[in-house]
Amino acid sequence: MNILIRTSLVGLLALPLAAQESGFGLKGGVILGLDSLKKATNGTTGFTLGADYRTHITGTEIPARIGLSLSSMPGKTTGGPTAYSWVWNDGTDDHHEEGIIPSSALKTSLTLAQLHGDVFITTPLPELQAFVGLSLNSYSAKKSGNEVPGVPAQGLGQTDESYEAQISAFHEATTLDAKNHFAVRDAKGLKLGLRLGLTYAFSKHMSAELLLQQTELSGKDLEDPLVRQAGINPAWVELGIRWHF
């Protein structure tokens, strides 16, 4: 993201801090991952805990908040034994090879620390509010398992053209590369995100929230010679309860 977008994000996050009224809250919830999160962890569940400060933007009646949260997104093991069948030509004769690549038992779990800012939108129902916000995210990835070679080293053709054709045929015959290599190579750095949600107040001190989030995580590494999934921008739904003070 460019400097202008990041500066705008920081400005939005800082708006509630300039307000004159205060109200603190604690939140706990469960995470229900969408397909884009499953690409990273091979899992679809998690949990989140957070604290926030809710007030109004200075000089207006627009409610807003700034908050911090910590989320856990456990991974599930992927990458089992894979059979391959490969035909190649050494320039003189055709050859055929079959075999089994052992299980890689890959697992990636994510932990997310998030700073977020939300602006609330009133609805005809006084208990119900919508909100939209931006987030600044720091991921850490815990990985286990061993990546395995995607293409047998022996039996390559004698020219670049035959090599490319043989590799292409091999990739069409198996999903080995994507299956047995980590989808996320590097989760370091700050990532931007978008938040959309609804909150319903049961009482003065308790409310429920439904929140949709999506963040940046990992782009496609064009210098990576392995066949992996393209860029991953995880999205998930949060169902949570917030306690107000």
N, C-alpha and C positions, 0 to 999 in steps of 0.2 A: 504494500500500500504506500502511496506517496505521502509526503510530509503534510500536505494540506488536509488530507483525510484524517491523519492521526492527530493533528492539532485540533480539528473540529471535534473529534471524539473526546479528547481531554477537556475541551471547553464544555461539552455537554455533561460530562461526569462531574465537573466542578460547580455546575449551576446550583444544586441544592445546598452546597456548603455556604453560599452567600445568603441563604434565607434566614429569617428571624425566629421562626418557630421550630421546635424539634420534637421528634417522636421516634424512639428506637424500637426495633423488633428483632426477633429471632425466627429463623425458618428452618424447617426440615422437610425433605421430600424424597421421592423415588424418581429415578430416571428410566424412561422407556425409549430406547434407542431406535432410530430409523435406519434404513439400509446404509446410509453414509457412515454412521457410527460403526455398524457391523463390519464394514470394510476394514476399519482400523483394528478392532478388538475381537472380531468374530463373536461378539456378545451383544446383547440388547438391553441389559439392565444395569442399574447402578444406584447410587444414593448421593444426596447433597445436603450440606449444612451451611447456614449463612447467617449473617447479621447485617442490618441496614439502618439507615437514618432517613426518616421520611418527614417532609415539610413542604413548603411552597417556594416557588421561584421568587426571588426578591422583586417586589413591586408588582406582583401579579397574584391571582388566586389559583394559579395552575399548580396542582400538587405534583411533587416530584420526589425522588429518593436516590440515594447513592448507597451502594452496598458491597460487601465482600462475601465470597462463598468459596467453599472447598468441596470438590466433587470427586467421587471414585467411580471408575468405569472398568470393572474387572474384565479380563479377557478370557477367552475359551481356546483350548488347544485346537490347532488345525494342522493340516499337512500330514497325511498318512502315506503308507507305501504306495508307490505308483509304478505300474507296468508301462514299458515303452517298447515300441517296435519301430526300427529305423532302417531304411534302405538307402544306400549311397553307392556312388561309382567312383573308383580310384583312378579313373582315366582309361582303364582297360576292361575291368569286369565289374558287374553288379554284385553288391554284397548286402546281406540282411543280418540284422542283429536284434535280439530281443533280451529283455532283462527286467529287473526290479530295482527301483531306487528306494532305499529304506526310508522309514518314517522320519520326518524332520521334527515333529512334535513342537511346532511353533506356538508361542503364546505372547500376546502383547496386552498389557494392562495400562490404562491411562489414569493419571491424577491431574486434576485441573484446579488451579487457583484463579479466581475471576474477580475483577473489579468492574462493577456495572453501574450505569445510570439510567433511570427510567422516568418518563413523563406520563402522567395519568390523564385519561380522557373520561369524562363523566358520561353516564348513560341515563335513560329515563328512570331506571331503578336506582334508588339511592344506595342500595347495598352492593351494586355491581359497578365495577369500573374496568375499563380496558387500559392497557399501557403498552408503550413502545419504548425501546431503549437500545443502547449500544453497550458493548462489553470489550474489555481488554483482558486477554487470556494468556496464562502461562501454563503449558503442559509439561508433564514429565512422563516418560514412557519406560515401563519395566518390561524387558523382553527376556524370554527364555526359549531354549530349543536351538537347533543347528540348521542353518541354511544348507541345502544340498545342491550339487551341480545340476544345472538345468539341461545341459547338452553333453553327451559322452564326448570325451576329448579325441578319441581315436576315430579313424575312418573318414576324415574330412576330404573333400575333393581337392583337385590340384589347381583350380582357378577360383578367383573371387566370385565369379558368376555361379559356378557349381556349389560353392560353399553357401552362398546366400539362398540358393534354391533348396538345398538340402536342409538348412536350418529352418526355412519357412515351412517346409513339409513336416518337419519334426514338431514345430510349434502348433501346426494345425492338428496334429494327431494326439497331442497331450496338453493338459493345462498345468504341467509340472512346474514351470517357472513361477507363475503367479501363486500357485498353491504352496510351494515349498520355499518361499522367500518372504521376509517381513514386508508388509504393506507400507509401514511407516519406518523410514530409515532414521529420520532426525526430527524430533519434536521441539527443539530448542527455539527460543525467541518469542517475542510477544505477538499474539495473534488477535485480530479483530473479530467481532461477532455481532449478531443481530438478535434482539429479543422482542417477542410479541406475546402478549398474554392477557388474561382476565383474572380479576380478583373479586371474591364475594365475601362480604363481612357477615359473619354469624352473630357477632357481638362487638362491643367496643374493644375487646382485647383479643379476638381471634378471627382469622379469615382464612379462606382456602384460595389457592392459586393454581391456575392452569397456564403453563408457560411453554412456548415453542422457542428453541434456541438453535442457532447455527453459527459455527465459528470456522475460521481458517485452521489448518493443522499442517498439512504436508503437501507440497507441490510435486509434480513429476520431475525427477532428476534426469535431464536430457543426457548427462554424461554417464549415467548408470547403464552398463551393458546388459544387465539382466532385464527380463520381461516382468514388470511389476504392474500393479494397478496404477491408474492415473492419479492425479491430485486428489487428496481426500479432505473434504470439508464437513466434519461431523455435524449431524443434526439430531436433535432428540426432543422429547416432550417431558416436562417435569410436572408432577402432581405433588403439591406441597401444602403444609399448614404453617401459618405465620402467627406468632404471638406478639402482641403489641404492648408496649409499656407506656 
